[in-house]
Amino acid sequence: MTASAFEKWTSLTGIKVFGHAASISTRRVLLTLHEKNLDFELVHVDLKDGEHKKEPFLSRNPFGKVPAFEDGDLKLFESRAITQYIAHRYEGQGTNLLQPDSKNLAHYAIMAIGMQVEAHQFDPVASKLAWEHVFKLIYGLTTDQAIVAEEEAKLAKVLDVYEARLKEFKYLAGDTFTLTDLHHIPAIQYLLGTPSKKLFTERPRVNEWVAEIIKRPASQKILE
Amino acid sequence: MMGTILQSRLLPPPPPIKLSHSSLLFSPSQQHSRSNLKFTSKSSPSTITMASIKVHGVPMSTATMRVLAALYEKELEFELIPVDMRAGAHKQEPFLSLNPFGQIPALQDGDLTLFESRAITEYIADEYSEKGEKLMCPGCNKVKALTKVWLNVEGQQFDPIASKIAFERVFKGMFGMTTDPAAVQDLEGKLVRVLDIYEARLSKSEFLACDCFTLADLPVIHYLMGTDSKALFESRPKVCEWVKKITARPAWAKVVDLQKQ
């Protein structure tokens, strides 16, 4: 396909992601789109040039963070708001990322708890570790081992709760893969390439859960 | 969340988490029946004991306030069960069976147990959507998505900063520690960037997510309006007006009343 034909084709589906293919938050959205077999265009935002802190990007997300998202005339930001929109709007298509009985509000709330836990308990710690172990090195900075030790201690406590949870259920929100599990994947993929990997592998149920979620075809696609 | 910040500095480390049973256990095969547990406005006072909602927390905690505000907006009956934070009750059983992360609040609605205040408020808004105030933008998925955007903004951009400022300006003093002025300055520098965005947003929309009051507007502003940080809110006209509107709501007055008891 020529460049202009490709653009015309993807613009018909109306879905655009403005972000960076290596960014944890952007990958959360890309994973969701892949799970749903949705066509989309990834519009690269040059983070090292500070493109995300300037117009026109700021009109898409005034907080100056990737990703931003567009579906026709709907414009969104905040990766977890975007993934939830996709999961609901395209409920009939691709992988179901909600609970099997999507109208059951109690079950939905259980999934919502897991999403909040990922956002408030897991991600802040996992992101700091990814920053120390991975991204700092890319920018030529050195890892701060004191911070690593502190954050690993916090992550261990969170993963202990996950270990107990996963002894009772196959996935975090129940027996099926949902957004709750998906939201964790990009950060976990980074941490598996660092010394912090041991926190996941030394907990048997967490280890199994990680293996399951990263072997999914969508999870492999975002690494390409 | 404030309670957690306090306790982690003042108490010995919590005992290891032991889950004797999962509070999140549910049988996918069970229908979650609500019909016999709903509180209706036609019920006589004696049926109020049928109210099945229990909140485990303390009114001083901002995360607990978030849930209480939502319950009052929805005009729902509930029981507030205090958790003895100073005794570290939130880090031990039986509380850990409600929330294995050892943080208030937790909520029970009949046989359903929930934690994480924003998951709880979303549940309240959905399950009781016909009662009291609507707390989500009305309409289809595209419109609802906007509520989620600003809920995430509140949780990811505003709250982490506001809660740290409250810790410095309010809670440290209560516990005999001294405010770190450099930290406050740094945090306020971040807060103003967020409030500038709120100002721009509120110039285009009555409330954050849309033109109706939603969960994203629940006025949990971390006691900042009782500190010098209030100037940051009051100096921005749209933000100032919004704060006045959301804190003038009857449901919020009830939350504040609970704190006085």
HADDOCK unambig.tbl for C-alpha pairs under 7 A between the chains (distance, minus, plus):
assign (segid A and resid 62 and name CA) (segid B and resid 197 and name CA) 6.38 0.50 0.50
assign (segid A and resid 74 and name CA) (segid B and resid 142 and name CA) 6.74 0.50 0.50
assign (segid A and resid 76 and name CA) (segid B and resid 149 and name CA) 6.74 0.50 0.50
assign (segid A and resid 77 and name CA) (segid B and resid 149 and name CA) 6.27 0.50 0.50
assign (segid A and resid 78 and name CA) (segid B and resid 149 and name CA) 5.84 0.50 0.50
assign (segid A and resid 78 and name CA) (segid B and resid 152 and name CA) 6.36 0.50 0.50
assign (segid A and resid 81 and name CA) (segid B and resid 145 and name CA) 6.49 0.50 0.50
assign (segid A and resid 81 and name CA) (segid B and resid 148 and name CA) 5.03 0.50 0.50
assign (segid A and resid 81 and name CA) (segid B and resid 149 and name CA) 5.09 0.50 0.50
assign (segid A and resid 81 and name CA) (segid B and resid 152 and name CA) 6.73 0.50 0.50
assign (segid A and resid 85 and name CA) (segid B and resid 141 and name CA) 6.70 0.50 0.50
assign (segid A and resid 85 and name CA) (segid B and resid 145 and name CA) 5.61 0.50 0.50
assign (segid A and resid 88 and name CA) (segid B and resid 141 and name CA) 6.95 0.50 0.50
assign (segid A and resid 89 and name CA) (segid B and resid 141 and name CA) 6.04 0.50 0.50
assign (segid A and resid 105 and name CA) (segid B and resid 123 and name CA) 6.81 0.50 0.50
assign (segid A and resid 105 and name CA) (segid B and resid 127 and name CA) 6.29 0.50 0.50
assign (segid A and resid 106 and name CA) (segid B and resid 32 and name CA) 6.96 0.50 0.50
assign (segid A and resid 106 and name CA) (segid B and resid 112 and name CA) 6.87 0.50 0.50
assign (segid A and resid 109 and name CA) (segid B and resid 119 and name CA) 6.13 0.50 0.50
assign (segid A and resid 109 and name CA) (segid B and resid 123 and name CA) 5.67 0.50 0.50
assign (segid A and resid 110 and name CA) (segid B and resid 114 and name CA) 6.99 0.50 0.50
assign (segid A and resid 112 and name CA) (segid B and resid 119 and name CA) 5.13 0.50 0.50
assign (segid A and resid 113 and name CA) (segid B and resid 115 and name CA) 6.43 0.50 0.50
assign (segid A and resid 113 and name CA) (segid B and resid 116 and name CA) 5.86 0.50 0.50
assign (segid A and resid 113 and name CA) (segid B and resid 119 and name CA) 5.19 0.50 0.50
assign (segid A and resid 116 and name CA) (segid B and resid 116 and name CA) 6.35 0.50 0.50
assign (segid A and resid 116 and name CA) (segid B and resid 119 and name CA) 6.69 0.50 0.50
assign (segid A and resid 161 and name CA) (segid B and resid 100 and name CA) 6.53 0.50 0.50
assign (segid A and resid 164 and name CA) (segid B and resid 19 and name CA) 7.00 0.50 0.50
